[in-house]
Amino acid sequence: MKVAIVMGSDSDFPVVEKAVNVLKKFGIELEVRVLSAHRTPHQALAFSENAEKNGFDVIIAAAGKSAHLPGVLAAVTILPVIGLPIKSSTLDGLDSLFSIENAALLAVHIMALKYDVLKEKLKEYRKQMAAEVEAKDKALKY
């Protein structure tokens, strides 16, 4: 198993470090990165798009405040992305939790790790969703 831990800021590392230590204790291969959904979006997207090809099995994305990072990463990979809300000064981190919790396809993503058929179905489902959004966008233009 290979895990990517991505945080939006190095100030999140004290929280992330606990997960790093546990993963190391269990001998799990990992990579820790600082990639921001707002300040380095292209790098974050490229990392996530290539995560499966680079041997990762899961991405843990730590983010505070608006907590866009898990969603941005999940948008371009079929790997499960686990959002880790970081306590912020706003609402004591509750805002981060609410921003992250909307991962409706997480169960399908986890199952897709083991079943190639589900991976293909998930890829096709994402294409269909994108096509629907593009059609709606086109319909609104006048």
N, CA and C atoms as an extended XYZ file, in Angstrom:
426
Properties=species:S:1:pos:R:3:atomname:S:1:resname:S:1:resid:I:1 pbc="F F F"
N         0.838       -1.179        0.000 N   MET     1
C         0.000        0.000        0.000 CA  MET     1
C         0.876        1.232        0.000 C   MET     1
N         0.447        2.249       -0.758 N   LYS     2
C         1.166        3.516       -0.828 CA  LYS     2
C         0.156        4.650       -0.625 C   LYS     2
N         0.459        5.539        0.322 N   VAL     3
C        -0.450        6.605        0.717 CA  VAL     3
C         0.182        7.955        0.420 C   VAL     3
N        -0.613        8.850       -0.140 N   ALA     4
C        -0.198       10.240       -0.306 CA  ALA     4
C        -0.904       11.064        0.757 C   ALA     4
N        -0.139       11.864        1.464 N   ILE     5
C        -0.721       12.813        2.403 CA  ILE     5
C        -0.418       14.197        1.853 C   ILE     5
N        -1.477       14.917        1.545 N   VAL     6
C        -1.341       16.241        0.946 CA  VAL     6
C        -1.982       17.244        1.889 C   VAL     6
N        -1.263       18.323        2.148 N   MET     7
C        -1.815       19.375        2.999 CA  MET     7
C        -1.752       20.702        2.268 C   MET     7
N        -2.694       21.569        2.555 N   GLY     8
C        -2.770       22.854        1.881 CA  GLY     8
C        -1.714       23.833        2.341 C   GLY     8
N        -1.151       23.602        3.519 N   SER     9
C        -0.144       24.504        4.073 CA  SER     9
C         0.762       23.721        5.016 C   SER     9
N         2.005       24.133        5.110 N   ASP    10
C         2.913       23.444        6.033 CA  ASP    10
C         2.511       23.663        7.488 C   ASP    10
N         1.668       24.653        7.746 N   SER    11
C         1.183       24.867        9.113 CA  SER    11
C         0.256       23.729        9.558 C   SER    11
N        -0.213       22.911        8.601 N   ASP    12
C        -1.053       21.755        8.925 CA  ASP    12
C        -0.221       20.545        9.361 C   ASP    12
N         1.098       20.623        9.217 N   PHE    13
C         1.930       19.454        9.476 CA  PHE    13
C         1.834       18.903       10.898 C   PHE    13
N         1.713       19.722       11.941 N   PRO    14
C         1.596       19.132       13.285 CA  PRO    14
C         0.425       18.157       13.413 C   PRO    14
N        -0.659       18.401       12.701 N   VAL    15
C        -1.785       17.463       12.726 CA  VAL    15
C        -1.468       16.254       11.852 C   VAL    15
N        -0.951       16.516       10.669 N   VAL    16
C        -0.629       15.456        9.704 CA  VAL    16
C         0.464       14.530       10.230 C   VAL    16
N         1.379       15.082       11.005 N   GLU    17
C         2.513       14.302       11.510 CA  GLU    17
C         2.065       13.081       12.309 C   GLU    17
N         0.947       13.192       12.978 N   LYS    18
C         0.421       12.061       13.746 CA  LYS    18
C         0.088       10.901       12.816 C   LYS    18
N        -0.544       11.197       11.689 N   ALA    19
C        -0.862       10.155       10.704 CA  ALA    19
C         0.404        9.598       10.083 C   ALA    19
N         1.365       10.469        9.795 N   VAL    20
C         2.650       10.028        9.221 CA  VAL    20
C         3.312        9.020       10.148 C   VAL    20
N         3.341        9.329       11.434 N   ASN    21
C         3.990        8.438       12.404 CA  ASN    21
C         3.307        7.074       12.483 C   ASN    21
N         1.976        7.073       12.450 N   VAL    22
C         1.245        5.800       12.509 CA  VAL    22
C         1.492        4.986       11.245 C   VAL    22
N         1.429        5.622       10.086 N   LEU    23
C         1.662        4.912        8.825 CA  LEU    23
C         3.075        4.333        8.781 C   LEU    23
N         4.054        5.107        9.227 N   LYS    24
C         5.437        4.609        9.263 CA  LYS    24
C         5.556        3.413       10.214 C   LYS    24
N         4.871        3.493       11.340 N   LYS    25
C         4.907        2.407       12.327 CA  LYS    25
C         4.418        1.095       11.714 C   LYS    25
N         3.428        1.194       10.812 N   PHE    26
C         2.885        0.012       10.158 CA  PHE    26
C         3.620       -0.334        8.866 C   PHE    26
N         4.685        0.388        8.572 N   GLY    27
C         5.489        0.084        7.396 CA  GLY    27
C         4.823        0.432        6.073 C   GLY    27
N         3.922        1.375        6.087 N   ILE    28
C         3.215        1.772        4.862 CA  ILE    28
C         4.014        2.852        4.147 C   ILE    28
N         4.222        2.633        2.860 N   GLU    29
C         4.938        3.607        2.039 CA  GLU    29
C         4.089        4.872        1.914 C   GLU    29
N         4.721        6.035        2.071 N   LEU    30
C         3.963        7.263        1.960 CA  LEU    30
C         4.801        8.396        1.403 C   LEU    30
N         4.090        9.389        0.914 N   GLU    31
C         4.699       10.619        0.430 CA  GLU    31
C         3.883       11.765        1.002 C   GLU    31
N         4.557       12.772        1.532 N   VAL    32
C         3.890       13.926        2.128 CA  VAL    32
C         4.202       15.149        1.267 C   VAL    32
N         3.150       15.880        0.901 N   ARG    33
C         3.301       17.040        0.020 CA  ARG    33
C         2.528       18.230        0.559 C   ARG    33
N         2.981       19.427        0.215 N   VAL    34
C         2.227       20.658        0.433 CA  VAL    34
C         1.786       21.133       -0.937 C   VAL    34
N         0.470       21.073       -1.192 N   LEU    35
C        -0.121       21.495       -2.455 CA  LEU    35
C        -1.418       22.224       -2.126 C   LEU    35
N        -1.558       23.412       -2.610 N   SER    36
C        -2.721       24.219       -2.262 CA  SER    36
C        -3.736       24.250       -3.398 C   SER    36
N        -5.003       24.076       -3.036 N   ALA    37
C        -6.079       24.182       -4.028 CA  ALA    37
C        -6.197       25.610       -4.546 C   ALA    37
N        -5.723       26.577       -3.765 N   HIS    38
C        -5.850       27.987       -4.149 CA  HIS    38
C        -4.550       28.591       -4.678 C   HIS    38
N        -3.433       28.227       -4.085 N   ARG    39
C        -2.169       28.857       -4.468 CA  ARG    39
C        -1.384       28.061       -5.506 C   ARG    39
N        -1.557       26.745       -5.544 N   THR    40
C        -0.880       25.910       -6.555 CA  THR    40
C        -1.870       24.910       -7.150 C   THR    40
N        -2.974       25.392       -7.720 N   PRO    41
C        -4.003       24.464       -8.196 CA  PRO    41
C        -3.534       23.543       -9.310 C   PRO    41
N        -2.703       24.040      -10.208 N   HIS    42
C        -2.251       23.199      -11.323 CA  HIS    42
C        -1.367       22.056      -10.827 C   HIS    42
N        -0.509       22.337       -9.865 N   GLN    43
C         0.341       21.290       -9.298 CA  GLN    43
C        -0.494       20.272       -8.525 C   GLN    43
N        -1.494       20.755       -7.777 N   ALA    44
C        -2.360       19.855       -7.015 CA  ALA    44
C        -3.130       18.931       -7.955 C   ALA    44
N        -3.678       19.500       -9.023 N   LEU    45
C        -4.425       18.693       -9.989 CA  LEU    45
C        -3.516       17.681      -10.680 C   LEU    45
N        -2.329       18.106      -11.075 N   ALA    46
C        -1.395       17.193      -11.753 CA  ALA    46
C        -1.004       16.043      -10.824 C   ALA    46
N        -0.749       16.358       -9.561 N   PHE    47
C        -0.394       15.313       -8.601 CA  PHE    47
C        -1.510       14.284       -8.504 C   PHE    47
N        -2.741       14.754       -8.344 N   SER    48
C        -3.872       13.849       -8.174 CA  SER    48
C        -4.179       13.066       -9.448 C   SER    48
N        -4.101       13.739      -10.597 N   GLU    49
C        -4.345       13.048      -11.872 CA  GLU    49
C        -3.390       11.882      -12.085 C   GLU    49
N        -2.177       12.029      -11.596 N   ASN    50
C        -1.149       11.012      -11.800 CA  ASN    50
C        -0.954       10.087      -10.608 C   ASN    50
N        -1.733       10.258       -9.567 N   ALA    51
C        -1.531        9.490       -8.332 CA  ALA    51
C        -1.675        7.993       -8.552 C   ALA    51
N        -2.699        7.561       -9.278 N   GLU    52
C        -2.883        6.122       -9.516 CA  GLU    52
C        -1.709        5.567      -10.324 C   GLU    52
N        -1.336        6.283      -11.368 N   LYS    53
C        -0.215        5.863      -12.221 CA  LYS    53
C         1.095        5.797      -11.414 C   LYS    53
N         1.210        6.664      -10.417 N   ASN    54
C         2.415        6.699       -9.588 CA  ASN    54
C         2.364        5.735       -8.405 C   ASN    54
N         1.374        4.845       -8.416 N   GLY    55
C         1.342        3.762       -7.446 CA  GLY    55
C         0.621        4.038       -6.148 C   GLY    55
N        -0.025        5.187       -6.020 N   PHE    56
C        -0.747        5.478       -4.784 CA  PHE    56
C        -2.051        4.699       -4.750 C   PHE    56
N        -2.472        4.329       -3.552 N   ASP    57
C        -3.727        3.622       -3.338 CA  ASP    57
C        -4.794        4.519       -2.727 C   ASP    57
N        -4.368        5.542       -2.022 N   VAL    58
C        -5.296        6.452       -1.347 CA  VAL    58
C        -4.598        7.790       -1.137 C   VAL    58
N        -5.401        8.851       -1.104 N   ILE    59
C        -4.878       10.190       -0.821 CA  ILE    59
C        -5.582       10.699        0.427 C   ILE    59
N        -4.798       11.172        1.381 N   ILE    60
C        -5.339       11.857        2.549 CA  ILE    60
C        -5.061       13.333        2.323 C   ILE    60
N        -6.122       14.140        2.307 N   ALA    61
C        -5.977       15.566        2.030 CA  ALA    61
C        -6.392       16.372        3.251 C   ALA    61
N        -5.430       17.072        3.832 N   ALA    62
C        -5.676       17.868        5.034 CA  ALA    62
C        -5.865       19.322        4.642 C   ALA    62
N        -6.958       19.915        5.117 N   ALA    63
C        -7.223       21.305        4.776 CA  ALA    63
C        -8.090       21.953        5.832 C   ALA    63
N        -7.874       23.235        6.011 N   GLY    64
C        -8.671       24.004        6.951 CA  GLY    64
C        -9.507       25.046        6.235 C   GLY    64
N       -10.265       25.777        7.002 N   LYS    65
C       -11.165       26.831        6.528 CA  LYS    65
C       -12.091       26.312        5.448 C   LYS    65
N       -12.006       26.823        4.225 N   SER    66
C       -12.946       26.393        3.186 CA  SER    66
C       -12.683       24.966        2.737 C   SER    66
N       -11.498       24.470        3.001 N   ALA    67
C       -11.157       23.052        2.808 CA  ALA    67
C       -11.456       22.522        1.408 C   ALA    67
N       -11.037       23.244        0.392 N   HIS    68
C       -11.282       22.822       -0.983 CA  HIS    68
C       -10.362       21.699       -1.445 C   HIS    68
N        -9.223       21.525       -0.817 N   LEU    69
C        -8.217       20.587       -1.303 CA  LEU    69
C        -8.735       19.172       -1.531 C   LEU    69
N        -9.441       18.543       -0.585 N   PRO    70
C        -9.911       17.177       -0.854 CA  PRO    70
C       -10.806       17.087       -2.085 C   PRO    70
N       -11.697       18.025       -2.257 N   GLY    71
C       -12.590       18.013       -3.407 CA  GLY    71
C       -11.860       18.235       -4.715 C   GLY    71
N       -10.896       19.141       -4.713 N   VAL    72
C       -10.101       19.395       -5.918 CA  VAL    72
C        -9.333       18.138       -6.317 C   VAL    72
N        -8.713       17.493       -5.350 N   LEU    73
C        -7.959       16.272       -5.645 CA  LEU    73
C        -8.881       15.153       -6.110 C   LEU    73
N       -10.033       15.005       -5.453 N   ALA    74
C       -10.975       13.934       -5.795 CA  ALA    74
C       -11.578       14.123       -7.184 C   ALA    74
N       -11.618       15.354       -7.656 N   ALA    75
C       -12.253       15.632       -8.949 CA  ALA    75
C       -11.519       15.008      -10.127 C   ALA    75
N       -10.235       14.689       -9.948 N   VAL    76
C        -9.447       14.217      -11.094 CA  VAL    76
C        -8.804       12.850      -10.871 C   VAL    76
N        -9.276       12.114       -9.872 N   THR    77
C        -8.739       10.767       -9.643 CA  THR    77
C        -9.878        9.827       -9.265 C   THR    77
N        -9.666        8.552       -9.520 N   ILE    78
C       -10.652        7.578       -9.044 CA  ILE    78
C       -10.204        6.965       -7.720 C   ILE    78
N        -9.055        7.355       -7.228 N   LEU    79
C        -8.602        6.881       -5.922 CA  LEU    79
C        -9.465        7.495       -4.827 C   LEU    79
N        -9.613        6.805       -3.706 N   PRO    80
C       -10.322        7.430       -2.596 CA  PRO    80
C        -9.506        8.591       -2.046 C   PRO    80
N       -10.182        9.688       -1.799 N   VAL    81
C        -9.561       10.859       -1.189 CA  VAL    81
C       -10.250       11.067        0.154 C   VAL    81
N        -9.482       10.931        1.199 N   ILE    82
C       -10.014       11.097        2.554 CA  ILE    82
C        -9.697       12.511        3.015 C   ILE    82
N       -10.744       13.280        3.273 N   GLY    83
C       -10.565       14.649        3.734 CA  GLY    83
C       -10.312       14.688        5.226 C   GLY    83
N        -9.257       15.375        5.619 N   LEU    84
C        -8.909       15.545        7.024 CA  LEU    84
C        -9.094       17.017        7.380 C   LEU    84
N       -10.181       17.352        8.084 N   PRO    85
C       -10.403       18.761        8.418 CA  PRO    85
C        -9.413       19.237        9.471 C   PRO    85
N        -8.830       20.382        9.210 N   ILE    86
C        -7.869       20.976       10.134 CA  ILE    86
C        -8.570       22.096       10.901 C   ILE    86
N        -8.421       22.072       12.199 N   LYS    87
C        -9.029       23.100       13.043 CA  LYS    87
C        -8.503       24.468       12.644 C   LYS    87
N        -9.427       25.378       12.443 N   SER    88
C        -9.046       26.750       12.089 CA  SER    88
C        -9.624       27.703       13.117 C   SER    88
N        -9.287       28.953       12.972 N   SER    89
C        -9.804       29.944       13.913 CA  SER    89
C       -11.286       30.204       13.684 C   SER    89
N       -11.769       29.875       12.501 N   THR    90
C       -13.174       30.096       12.179 CA  THR    90
C       -14.000       28.885       12.601 C   THR    90
N       -14.972       29.075       13.416 N   LEU    91
C       -15.887       28.022       13.862 CA  LEU    91
C       -15.182       26.809       14.458 C   LEU    91
N       -13.978       27.015       14.953 N   ASP    92
C       -13.228       25.962       15.634 CA  ASP    92
C       -13.024       24.717       14.750 C   ASP    92
N       -12.968       24.920       13.425 N   GLY    93
C       -12.735       23.818       12.499 CA  GLY    93
C       -14.002       23.174       11.970 C   GLY    93
N       -15.150       23.561       12.498 N   LEU    94
C       -16.411       22.994       12.032 CA  LEU    94
C       -16.648       23.332       10.557 C   LEU    94
N       -16.208       24.516       10.148 N   ASP    95
C       -16.336       24.906        8.739 CA  ASP    95
C       -15.557       23.952        7.839 C   ASP    95
N       -14.388       23.534        8.280 N   SER    96
C       -13.574       22.594        7.520 CA  SER    96
C       -14.278       21.248        7.397 C   SER    96
N       -14.849       20.790        8.498 N   LEU    97
C       -15.564       19.516        8.494 CA  LEU    97
C       -16.732       19.548        7.515 C   LEU    97
N       -17.533       20.616        7.555 N   PHE    98
C       -18.677       20.708        6.652 CA  PHE    98
C       -18.230       20.787        5.198 C   PHE    98
N       -17.126       21.445        4.934 N   SER    99
C       -16.630       21.554        3.557 CA  SER    99
C       -16.171       20.210        3.021 C   SER    99
N       -15.645       19.369        3.886 N   ILE   100
C       -15.056       18.098        3.468 CA  ILE   100
C       -16.074       16.966        3.403 C   ILE   100
N       -17.104       17.008        4.224 N   GLU   101
C       -17.966       15.845        4.422 CA  GLU   101
C       -18.748       15.388        3.199 C   GLU   101
N       -18.807       16.177        2.151 N   ASN   102
C       -19.656       15.831        1.015 CA  ASN   102
C       -18.948       14.924        0.014 C   ASN   102
N       -18.518       13.774        0.470 N   ALA   103
C       -17.826       12.809       -0.390 CA  ALA   103
C       -18.744       11.620       -0.647 C   ALA   103
N       -19.781       11.833       -1.433 N   ALA   104
C       -20.805       10.808       -1.640 CA  ALA   104
C       -20.283        9.558       -2.329 C   ALA   104
N       -19.258        9.677       -3.157 N   LEU   105
C       -18.764        8.515       -3.898 CA  LEU   105
C       -17.601        7.811       -3.206 C   LEU   105
N       -17.307        8.172       -1.968 N   LEU   106
C       -16.155        7.582       -1.291 CA  LEU   106
C       -16.239        6.062       -1.232 C   LEU   106
N       -17.391        5.512       -0.921 N   ALA   107
C       -17.520        4.052       -0.838 CA  ALA   107
C       -17.231        3.399       -2.183 C   ALA   107
N       -17.720        3.994       -3.253 N   VAL   108
C       -17.446        3.460       -4.590 CA  VAL   108
C       -15.964        3.550       -4.899 C   VAL   108
N       -15.329        4.641       -4.520 N   HIS   109
C       -13.888        4.799       -4.744 CA  HIS   109
C       -13.100        3.717       -4.013 C   HIS   109
N       -13.460        3.453       -2.777 N   ILE   110
C       -12.742        2.437       -2.005 CA  ILE   110
C       -12.907        1.063       -2.652 C   ILE   110
N       -14.139        0.745       -3.057 N   MET   111
C       -14.366       -0.536       -3.712 CA  MET   111
C       -13.617       -0.610       -5.045 C   MET   111
N       -13.481        0.518       -5.724 N   ALA   112
C       -12.815        0.542       -7.025 CA  ALA   112
C       -11.341        0.166       -6.917 C   ALA   112
N       -10.755        0.330       -5.746 N   LEU   113
C        -9.366       -0.061       -5.568 CA  LEU   113
C        -9.155       -1.540       -5.844 C   LEU   113
N       -10.148       -2.353       -5.506 N   LYS   114
C        -9.994       -3.799       -5.623 CA  LYS   114
C       -10.636       -4.370       -6.870 C   LYS   114
N       -11.541       -3.644       -7.481 N   TYR   115
C       -12.296       -4.203       -8.585 CA  TYR   115
C       -12.149       -3.352       -9.834 C   TYR   115
N       -11.404       -3.866      -10.806 N   ASP   116
C       -11.164       -3.125      -12.037 CA  ASP   116
C       -12.453       -2.794      -12.776 C   ASP   116
N       -13.452       -3.665      -12.678 N   VAL   117
C       -14.726       -3.403      -13.344 CA  VAL   117
C       -15.350       -2.133      -12.776 C   VAL   117
N       -15.296       -1.983      -11.464 N   LEU   118
C       -15.848       -0.781      -10.853 CA  LEU   118
C       -15.029        0.449      -11.219 C   LEU   118
N       -13.738        0.282      -11.388 N   LYS   119
C       -12.915        1.408      -11.812 CA  LYS   119
C       -13.405        1.927      -13.158 C   LYS   119
N       -13.650        1.016      -14.075 N   GLU   120
C       -14.118        1.419      -15.400 CA  GLU   120
C       -15.500        2.043      -15.323 C   GLU   120
N       -16.378        1.487      -14.499 N   LYS   121
C       -17.717        2.066      -14.336 CA  LYS   121
C       -17.627        3.470      -13.734 C   LYS   121
N       -16.731        3.639      -12.764 N   LEU   122
C       -16.570        4.950      -12.148 CA  LEU   122
C       -16.028        5.955      -13.162 C   LEU   122
N       -15.072        5.533      -13.971 N   LYS   123
C       -14.543        6.428      -15.006 CA  LYS   123
C       -15.652        6.832      -15.976 C   LYS   123
N       -16.478        5.877      -16.386 N   GLU   124
C       -17.576        6.161      -17.307 CA  GLU   124
C       -18.610        7.082      -16.651 C   GLU   124
N       -18.905        6.839      -15.380 N   TYR   125
C       -19.851        7.681      -14.656 CA  TYR   125
C       -19.362        9.124      -14.603 C   TYR   125
N       -18.079        9.305      -14.351 N   ARG   126
C       -17.510       10.657      -14.317 CA  ARG   126
C       -17.609       11.324      -15.684 C   ARG   126
N       -17.384       10.565      -16.752 N   LYS   127
C       -17.521       11.124      -18.104 CA  LYS   127
C       -18.956       11.569      -18.340 C   LYS   127
N       -19.914       10.750      -17.917 N   GLN   128
C       -21.328       11.091      -18.085 CA  GLN   128
C       -21.679       12.359      -17.303 C   GLN   128
N       -21.193       12.449      -16.072 N   MET   129
C       -21.471       13.641      -15.270 CA  MET   129
C       -20.884       14.878      -15.932 C   MET   129
N       -19.665       14.768      -16.445 N   ALA   130
C       -19.023       15.899      -17.115 CA  ALA   130
C       -19.806       16.299      -18.355 C   ALA   130
N       -20.260       15.319      -19.125 N   ALA   131
C       -21.037       15.609      -20.329 CA  ALA   131
C       -22.339       16.329      -19.978 C   ALA   131
N       -22.978       15.922      -18.897 N   GLU   132
C       -24.211       16.579      -18.468 CA  GLU   132
C       -23.957       18.040      -18.093 C   GLU   132
N       -22.891       18.286      -17.370 N   VAL   133
C       -22.558       19.657      -16.982 CA  VAL   133
C       -22.238       20.488      -18.224 C   VAL   133
N       -21.467       19.924      -19.150 N   GLU   134
C       -21.122       20.648      -20.376 CA  GLU   134
C       -22.369       20.970      -21.191 C   GLU   134
N       -23.317       20.036      -21.258 N   ALA   135
C       -24.562       20.270      -21.999 CA  ALA   135
C       -25.373       21.382      -21.334 C   ALA   135
N       -25.437       21.378      -20.010 N   LYS   136
C       -26.168       22.423      -19.287 CA  LYS   136
C       -25.496       23.777      -19.481 C   LYS   136
N       -24.167       23.784      -19.477 N   ASP   137
C       -23.418       25.025      -19.695 CA  ASP   137
C       -23.715       25.582      -21.078 C   ASP   137
N       -23.694       24.699      -22.071 N   LYS   138
C       -23.955       25.105      -23.458 CA  LYS   138
C       -25.380       25.640      -23.610 C   LYS   138
N       -26.316       24.987      -22.941 N   ALA   139
C       -27.711       25.400      -23.031 CA  ALA   139
C       -27.942       26.794      -22.423 C   ALA   139
N       -27.133       27.177      -21.461 N   LEU   140
C       -27.295       28.483      -20.824 CA  LEU   140
C       -26.697       29.627      -21.642 C   LEU   140
N       -25.848       29.333      -22.577 N   LYS   141
C       -25.215       30.387      -23.384 CA  LYS   141
C       -26.189       30.864      -24.444 C   LYS   141
N       -26.290       32.164      -24.600 N   TYR   142
C       -27.161       32.723      -25.641 CA  TYR   142
C       -26.559       33.927      -26.275 C   TYR   142
